[in-house]
């Protein structure tokens, strides 16, 4: 059975970017990137808001080098998945295997996940906040970077209560820690 998975690379104080919108500190090294790639292999569909879609769309045409096998691998994983972009401001999408939806509909997402043979990923904290509020998120993967940024966009929403069960944790040589929690429904 497919699951709705939220994943985010964050600062230790749980921001996806700083107050100026910068997220250079979040760039994964080769070890973390390879781990993320392995997690992403189970994803058949990505759900994005406009901003994250515009950030991620580069993977469709990015030239990758044999010297960076993790980058090449991720590009292949990303290109092989379907994408759904939720936006009221975009009029079209620019990548294959992508469709545009005007609004997030929790019931439609539930049906998508129920009918999927591979996991569905919801990305971006604004869109994910709607999914958390609707109670449709099944798994949470956080990659905590050893940096405090003091403000910016929070990875997890305010005002949502959910009981979580720790499934796995992993520490990387660069100080990043991965936490995998399952939402207790």
N, C-alpha and C positions, 0 to 999 in steps of 0.2 A: 504494500500500500504506500502510495506517495505521501510525502510530508511537505508542509510549508516551512521553509527554512529561512531564518534571518541571519545574516552574517555581516560583521562590520569590523574594520580595522580602526582602532580607537587609541586615543591617549589614555594614560592611566586614570585621568579624571573624566573619562568617558565622552570625549568629544571626537567627532570625525574630522573636524577642521578647527583652526583657531579663529579668533575674533575677526581676523582679516580675510578669512576664507581659505587660508593656506593649509595644505595637507602634505607638503613635501616630506615631513617627518614620518609619514605613514608608509612610505615606499618600502615594500618588503625586500629583504635580501634574498639570495638564492634559496636558502633553506626554508624560509617562511613561504616564499612563492611556490616552491615545489609542494609543500604541505597544503596550501590553499588549492593548488591545481588538483590534487588528489581528492579534496573535499568536493570540488566543483564537478568532478566527473559524473556524479550521480544526478546532476541538475539537467532536466529536460527543457525547462522554461524559466526565464528570468522575468520578474515583474519589476519595472522601474518607474520612478517619477521622471519628469523631464530633465532635471539637472543631472541626475546620475546617468541617465541614458546618454545625454550629450557628452559626458565624461567617458563613458565606456565605449561609445561607438567607434572610437579610434582603433579598437581591437579588430575591426572588420578589415581595415586596410593597412594596418601597421606592418612595416617591414621588420622581420625578426631575423636575428643572426644566429648561426650555429654556436657562436660563442656565448649566447644567452638562451640555453635550451628551455629554461622555465618560461621565458617570455613567449617563445614559439609554441610551446605546449599549451599555455593559457589561451593564446590566440585561437588555436584549433578547438579547444574546449568551448570557448565563447561562440565561435562561428557555428558550431554544430547545434547549438541550442536555439529554441524559439525565444522570442522576446515580446513582451506586452508593455507598452509605454502608456502611462496614465498622464494625460495633460489636457488642460483647457486652452493652452496657448500654442502648442504645436499644431500645424496643419498637415504635416506629413512626416514620415520617418524615412531615414536614408539608408537603412541597412536591410539586407534580406532577412527573411524569416521573422519579420517584425510587424506587429500590428499596433494601431493607435486606438486607445479607449479614452473617452472624454472624462470619465469619472470612475473612481474606485467603487466597486460593488462587492461587498463581503460575501454575499450569497453566490455571486458568479465565481469568485475566487474559490470558495468551498467546492463548488461543482467542478471547477478546473482541476483542483487537487484530487478530488475523489475519482475523476476520470483519467488521471494521468498514470502512466506506467513508470515515470521517473519523477524524482522530487522537483518541487517548484521553489525557486528562490525569490524572496522579496527583498529588494535592496533600496537603500536610501532611508534615512531616518524619518523623513516627513511621511512618505508613503507607508513605511513600516508602522508608524504610530497608529495609523488607521487600522491596520491589520491587528496590531496588539489590542487596540480598543475593542475590536469586533471579536476577539478571542479566536482568531484563525491561525495564529502562529504556533507551530509545533516544536521547533528547535531553534536555539539561539547559539550562534558561534561568535565569540568576541575574541579579537586579537589585540591584547593590551600591550601598547608600546611603552617603554620606560621613559616617558616624557609627560610633563604636566603643561598644558597649554592655557589653562586659566579661563577659558571661555570659547565660544564658537557655537557650533551646531551639536546638540547632544545626540548621542547614538541611540539612547533609549528614551521613550516618552515619559513625560510627567503625567500623573493622574491615572496611571494604569496599574492595577494590582494583579499579579499573576504568581502562582506558586511554581517554582522551578526545581528541577532535580538535576544535580551535577552528574553528567554522563562520563566526561573525560576532561583531562587537562594535560597540557604539554608545554614544556619550557624549551625555548630555543636558545642557541648560543649567544645571540645578540641581545638577550634580555626580554624579548617578546614572550608573552604567555598566552596560549590559546585555552579558552574555556568553552566547553560544549555543555549546554544545559538543555534539558527537555522540559517543555511546558507541561505541567500536570493539569489535564482537563478534567 
